[in-house]
């Protein structure tokens, strides 16, 4: 599983965000969309840990 940061608008608050990912194309064809929740954190604070 990839763990990469995603930029969000500054007006977004911290907490949990519900996102839906769509994967189109590829060798195997389209994948079904996946919806899940991820924590929204301040990247600068997380980098100091």
PAGUTI-523453 format. One record per residue: x, z, y of N, C-alpha, C in turn; residue in one letter; residue number from 1. Coordinates in nm, 4 decimals. Each point is the difference from the previous one (the first is absolute). Example, Ala and Ser with C-alpha at 12.3 -4.5 7.8 and 13.67 -1.06 7.14 Angstrom:
@npx=1.3190 | npz=0.7800 | npy=-0.5690 | capx=-0.0890 | capz=0.0000 | capy=0.1190 | cpx=0.0900 | cpz=0.0000 | cpy=0.1200 | residu=A | num=1
@npx=-0.0350 | npz=-0.0720 | npy=0.1050 | capx=0.0820 | capz=0.0060 | capy=0.1190 | cpx=-0.0770 | cpz=0.0730 | cpy=0.1090 | residu=S | num=2
//
This chain:
@npx=0.0848 | npz=0.0000 | npy=-0.1179 | capx=-0.0848 | capz=0.0000 | capy=0.1179 | cpx=0.0889 | cpz=0.0000 | cpy=0.1237 | residu=X | num=1
@npx=-0.0285 | npz=-0.0859 | npy=0.0945 | capx=0.0761 | capz=-0.0075 | capy=0.1246 | cpx=-0.0467 | cpz=0.1079 | cpy=0.0971 | residu=X | num=2
@npx=0.0927 | npz=0.0557 | npy=0.0725 | capx=-0.0323 | capz=0.1031 | capy=0.0993 | cpx=0.0643 | cpz=-0.0416 | cpy=0.1322 | residu=X | num=3
@npx=-0.0688 | npz=-0.0786 | npy=0.0774 | capx=0.0506 | capz=-0.0471 | capy=0.1273 | cpx=-0.0902 | cpz=0.0468 | cpy=0.1127 | residu=X | num=4
@npx=0.0586 | npz=0.0305 | npy=0.1173 | capx=-0.0826 | capz=0.0410 | capy=0.1134 | cpx=-0.0827 | cpz=-0.1170 | cpy=0.0527 | residu=X | num=5
@npx=-0.1129 | npz=0.0337 | npy=0.0587 | capx=-0.0888 | capz=-0.0983 | capy=0.0618 | cpx=-0.0275 | cpz=0.0467 | cpy=0.1420 | residu=X | num=6
@npx=0.0144 | npz=-0.0891 | npy=0.0962 | capx=-0.0283 | capz=0.0362 | capy=0.1393 | cpx=-0.1501 | cpz=0.0025 | cpy=0.0232 | residu=X | num=7
@npx=-0.0436 | npz=0.1009 | npy=0.0739 | capx=-0.1417 | capz=0.0131 | capy=0.0342 | cpx=-0.0112 | cpz=0.0175 | cpy=0.1509 | residu=X | num=8
@npx=-0.1176 | npz=-0.0221 | npy=0.0578 | capx=-0.0169 | capz=0.0177 | capy=0.1447 | cpx=0.0301 | cpz=0.1443 | cpy=0.0412 | residu=X | num=9
@npx=0.0553 | npz=0.0179 | npy=0.1200 | capx=0.0343 | capz=0.1340 | capy=0.0480 | cpx=-0.1213 | cpz=0.0906 | cpy=0.0112 | residu=X | num=10
@npx=-0.1188 | npz=-0.0577 | npy=0.0217 | capx=-0.1197 | capz=0.0833 | capy=0.0158 | cpx=-0.0521 | cpz=0.0532 | cpy=-0.1342 | residu=X | num=11
@npx=0.0586 | npz=-0.0453 | npy=-0.1108 | capx=-0.0408 | capz=0.0520 | capy=-0.1311 | cpx=0.0446 | cpz=0.1448 | cpy=-0.0125 | residu=X | num=12
@npx=-0.0861 | npz=0.0825 | npy=-0.0538 | capx=0.0336 | capz=0.1410 | capy=-0.0167 | cpx=0.0672 | cpz=0.0252 | cpy=-0.1335 | residu=X | num=13
@npx=0.0585 | npz=0.1175 | npy=-0.0146 | capx=0.0602 | capz=0.0382 | capy=-0.1279 | cpx=-0.1099 | cpz=0.0442 | cpy=-0.0955 | residu=X | num=14
@npx=0.0292 | npz=-0.0024 | npy=-0.1267 | capx=-0.0969 | capz=0.0365 | capy=-0.1023 | cpx=0.0017 | cpz=-0.1045 | cpy=-0.1098 | residu=X | num=15
@npx=-0.1146 | npz=-0.0282 | npy=-0.0575 | capx=-0.0101 | capz=-0.0989 | capy=-0.1068 | cpx=-0.0647 | cpz=-0.1281 | cpy=0.0542 | residu=X | num=16
@npx=0.0511 | npz=-0.1144 | npy=-0.0460 | capx=-0.0549 | capz=-0.1297 | capy=0.0396 | cpx=-0.0449 | cpz=-0.0737 | cpy=-0.1251 | residu=X | num=17
@npx=-0.1191 | npz=-0.0567 | npy=0.0038 | capx=-0.0484 | capz=-0.0810 | capy=-0.1117 | cpx=0.0419 | cpz=-0.1440 | cpy=0.0266 | residu=X | num=18
@npx=0.0701 | npz=-0.0598 | npy=-0.0960 | capx=0.0445 | capz=-0.1385 | capy=0.0157 | cpx=-0.0458 | cpz=-0.0816 | cpy=-0.1200 | residu=X | num=19
@npx=-0.0141 | npz=-0.1293 | npy=0.0225 | capx=-0.0312 | capz=-0.0934 | capy=-0.1071 | cpx=0.1056 | cpz=-0.1090 | cpy=0.0002 | residu=X | num=20
@npx=0.0622 | npz=-0.0236 | npy=-0.1143 | capx=0.1016 | capz=-0.1038 | capy=-0.0144 | cpx=-0.0590 | cpz=-0.1185 | cpy=-0.0752 | residu=X | num=21
@npx=0.0315 | npz=-0.1180 | npy=0.0498 | capx=-0.0385 | capz=-0.1244 | capy=-0.0655 | cpx=0.1284 | cpz=-0.0753 | cpy=-0.0334 | residu=X | num=22
@npx=0.0126 | npz=-0.0484 | npy=-0.1224 | capx=0.1150 | capz=-0.0804 | capy=-0.0400 | cpx=-0.0540 | cpz=-0.1363 | cpy=-0.0389 | residu=X | num=23
@npx=0.0429 | npz=-0.1018 | npy=0.0720 | capx=-0.0489 | capz=-0.1357 | capy=-0.0273 | cpx=0.1123 | cpz=-0.0855 | cpy=-0.0556 | residu=X | num=24
@npx=-0.0362 | npz=-0.0867 | npy=-0.0909 | capx=0.0948 | capz=-0.0968 | capy=-0.0531 | cpx=0.0969 | cpz=0.0612 | cpy=-0.0987 | residu=X | num=25
@npx=0.1160 | npz=-0.0596 | npy=-0.0122 | capx=0.0990 | capz=0.0466 | capy=-0.0958 | cpx=-0.0152 | cpz=-0.0733 | cpy=-0.1321 | residu=X | num=26
@npx=0.0920 | npz=0.0257 | npy=-0.0896 | capx=0.0010 | capz=-0.0691 | capy=-0.1295 | cpx=-0.1228 | cpz=0.0319 | cpy=-0.0843 | residu=X | num=27
@npx=-0.0464 | npz=0.1240 | npy=0.0081 | capx=-0.1109 | capz=0.0431 | capy=-0.0848 | cpx=-0.1366 | cpz=-0.0176 | cpy=0.0662 | residu=X | num=28
@npx=-0.0038 | npz=-0.0495 | npy=0.1214 | capx=-0.1267 | capz=-0.0162 | capy=0.0705 | cpx=-0.0301 | cpz=0.1195 | cpy=0.0887 | residu=X | num=29
@npx=-0.1201 | npz=0.0056 | npy=0.0513 | capx=-0.0395 | capz=0.1078 | capy=0.0898 | cpx=-0.0213 | cpz=0.1302 | cpy=-0.0771 | residu=X | num=30
@npx=0.0325 | npz=0.1104 | npy=0.0633 | capx=-0.0247 | capz=0.1324 | capy=-0.0580 | cpx=-0.1225 | cpz=0.0600 | cpy=0.0684 | residu=X | num=31
@npx=-0.0684 | npz=0.0874 | npy=-0.0676 | capx=-0.1158 | capz=0.0672 | capy=0.0585 | cpx=0.0471 | cpz=0.0916 | cpy=0.1133 | residu=X | num=32
@npx=-0.0788 | npz=0.0102 | npy=0.1080 | capx=0.0366 | capz=0.0906 | capy=0.1087 | cpx=0.0067 | cpz=0.1440 | cpy=-0.0512 | residu=X | num=33
@npx=0.0883 | npz=0.0777 | npy=0.0599 | capx=0.0132 | capz=0.1418 | capy=-0.0349 | cpx=-0.0174 | cpz=0.0825 | cpy=0.1267 | residu=X | num=34
@npx=-0.0864 | npz=0.1022 | npy=-0.0052 | capx=-0.0237 | capz=0.0890 | capy=0.1137 | cpx=0.0456 | cpz=0.1397 | cpy=-0.0380 | residu=X | num=35
@npx=0.0769 | npz=0.0630 | npy=0.0886 | capx=0.0461 | capz=0.1358 | capy=-0.0251 | cpx=0.0346 | cpz=0.0666 | cpy=0.1318 | residu=X | num=36
@npx=0.0309 | npz=0.1293 | npy=-0.0041 | capx=0.0347 | capz=0.0750 | capy=0.1203 | cpx=0.1487 | cpz=0.0343 | cpy=-0.0013 | residu=X | num=37
@npx=0.0601 | npz=-0.0083 | npy=0.1185 | capx=0.1408 | capz=0.0330 | capy=0.0195 | cpx=0.0127 | cpz=0.0955 | cpy=0.1176 | residu=X | num=38
@npx=0.1015 | npz=0.0869 | npy=-0.0014 | capx=0.0196 | capz=0.0889 | capy=0.1141 | cpx=0.0578 | cpz=-0.0763 | cpy=0.1190 | residu=X | num=39
@npx=-0.0459 | npz=0.0339 | npy=0.1193 | capx=0.0555 | capz=-0.0539 | capy=0.1247 | cpx=0.0903 | cpz=0.1091 | cpy=0.0559 | residu=X | num=40
@npx=0.1292 | npz=-0.0304 | npy=0.0133 | capx=0.0971 | capz=0.0988 | capy=0.0465 | cpx=0.0816 | cpz=-0.0582 | cpy=0.1156 | residu=X | num=41
@npx=0.0672 | npz=0.0858 | npy=0.0713 | capx=0.0903 | capz=-0.0419 | capy=0.1080 | cpx=0.1340 | cpz=-0.0350 | cpy=-0.0639 | residu=X | num=42
@npx=0.0380 | npz=-0.1264 | npy=0.0031 | capx=0.1209 | capz=-0.0467 | capy=-0.0671 | cpx=0.1247 | cpz=0.0691 | cpy=0.0540 | residu=X | num=43
@npx=0.0063 | npz=0.0273 | npy=0.1287 | capx=0.1180 | capz=0.0649 | capy=0.0575 | cpx=0.0169 | cpz=0.1407 | cpy=-0.0582 | residu=X | num=44
@npx=-0.1094 | npz=0.0715 | npy=-0.0171 | capx=0.0081 | capz=0.1341 | capy=-0.0577 | cpx=0.0371 | cpz=-0.0055 | cpy=-0.1472 | residu=X | num=45
@npx=-0.0543 | npz=-0.0966 | npy=-0.0729 | capx=0.0287 | capz=-0.0146 | capy=-0.1422 | cpx=0.1464 | cpz=-0.0365 | cpy=-0.0232 | residu=X | num=46
@npx=0.0603 | npz=-0.0781 | npy=0.0902 | capx=0.1396 | capz=-0.0424 | capy=-0.0147 | cpx=0.0945 | cpz=0.1179 | cpy=0.0121 | residu=X | num=47
@npx=-0.0393 | npz=0.1050 | npy=0.0717 | capx=0.0863 | capz=0.1166 | capy=0.0203 | cpx=0.0056 | cpz=0.0890 | cpy=-0.1228 | residu=X | num=48
@npx=-0.0946 | npz=-0.0162 | npy=-0.0931 | capx=-0.0043 | capz=0.0866 | capy=-0.1203 | cpx=0.1098 | cpz=-0.0320 | cpy=-0.0958 | residu=X | num=49
//
